[in-house]
Amino acid sequence: MNTKFKYKIGSTIKYRAFGGEVRTVVVDEKEADIKNGRPGFAGLTKSGDGCWGYDDQVIAVVSY
């Protein structure tokens, strides 16, 4: 895992998006290659928007 934070499907995490915004997401997918050969996640924000990010963008695990 390319992050200091451990999380799993169903975890709630915070990550810093590419524009600098911090988003809270419920993880529904973990991939060894989410994009460009890098590990990451996909999930839903509180408002129901889908998103994805790389493991190294994770800044906190709210609930494991």
C-alpha positions in Angstrom: 0.0 0.0 0.0 1.4 3.4 -1.0 0.0 5.3 1.9 0.6 5.7 5.6 -3.1 5.3 6.2 -4.8 1.9 6.2 -8.4 1.8 5.0 -10.8 -0.7 3.4 -14.0 -0.9 1.4 -16.6 0.7 3.7 -14.1 3.0 5.4 -14.7 6.8 5.5 -11.6 8.7 4.5 -10.6 12.3 3.8 -8.4 13.1 0.9 -7.0 16.2 -0.8 -8.3 16.5 -4.3 -6.2 17.7 -7.2 -7.5 21.3 -6.7 -6.6 21.3 -3.0 -10.2 20.7 -1.7 -10.5 18.2 1.1 -13.3 15.7 0.5 -14.8 13.1 2.8 -15.6 9.8 1.0 -17.0 6.4 1.8 -14.8 3.9 0.0 -16.6 1.5 -2.3 -13.6 0.3 -4.3 -9.8 -0.2 -3.8 -7.6 -0.9 -6.7 -3.9 -1.7 -7.1 -4.1 0.4 -10.4 -6.9 2.9 -10.0 -5.2 5.0 -12.8 -1.7 5.4 -14.3 -0.4 2.2 -12.5 -0.9 3.8 -9.1 -3.0 2.3 -6.2 -6.1 4.2 -5.1 -9.8 4.2 -4.3 -13.2 5.2 -5.6 -16.2 6.1 -3.5 -19.1 8.5 -2.8 -19.1 11.9 -1.1 -21.7 12.8 1.5 -23.7 14.5 -1.3 -23.6 11.3 -3.3 -21.1 12.4 -5.9 -18.7 9.7 -7.2 -15.0 10.4 -7.0 -11.6 8.6 -7.0 -8.1 9.3 -5.8 -4.7 7.9 -5.3 -3.6 6.4 -2.0 -1.0 9.1 -1.5 -3.8 11.7 -1.5 -5.4 10.2 1.7 -4.9 12.6 4.6 -7.1 10.8 7.3 -9.2 7.8 8.0 -12.4 8.9 9.8 -13.7 5.4 10.3 -12.1 2.1 9.5 
